[in-house]
């Protein structure tokens, strides 16, 4: 992936929110492959950055996913 202009901060650095969204999307795709039929929410995402990511710089990601399916009771109002 390369940083694109609409994903950059004023300092031309890839916005952390864009990175976190990508990691969340990858996690959702991985969980989907397990056969889980209902969607959920990301409870916790931890990111460590090695350096700033600038426009048109190739980005490399290493993602570790810990998945725990939890049943939550229904709440109706």
N, C-alpha and C positions, 0 to 999 in steps of 0.2 A: 504494500500500500504506500502511496505517496501522499504527503500533505497537500491539500488543495486550498486555494485562497479563501473560500467561504468557511473553512474550518480553523482559520488561524486567529490568533490574538493580535492586538495592535503591534506587538513586537515581532510579528511574523513567525510565531511559534505555534505548533499544533495545540489547540485548546484541549485541556485535560478531559473535558466533557465529551469530546469527540472520541478520544481514546477509550474512555469508560463505556461509551455506547457501543463501540465495536466489540469490546471484551464481553459485554452483556449479550450482544447478538450471537457471538460465537458460542457462549455458554448455552443459550437457548437452543441453538442448532444441535449441539452435542446432546443435550437432554432429550430433544425430540427423537434422536436416533435410538434411544433406549426403549421406545415404545410407550412412554408416558402419554396418556391421552388428554390430560388437562394441563392448561398453562398455569403458571404461577408468577411469583415475583422474585427478583434477586434480593436476598436478605442482606448480603454483605459482599462488597467487592473491594479488594485491596490491590492497589497498583504500586509498583516501585518503578521509578523512572531513572534511567542511567544517564540521560542527557536530554537537552532540548531537541525537539523535532521541528525542523524548518521546512519551508515550502520546497517541494520537489526532491526531498531527501527520502530515500527508500527506508521504510520502517520495518523492523522485524519484531514479531511478538512471540513470546513463549507463554502459554496459558496453562495453568493447572486448575482443574475444576473438581471441587468436592461437592458431590450431589447427595442430598438426603431428601427423600420424598416424605413429606409430613402431611398427615391428614388433619385438616382444620375443620372444626364444626361449622355448620351453616349458621349464619346470623341473618335474620330477616327483620324488617322494621315496620 
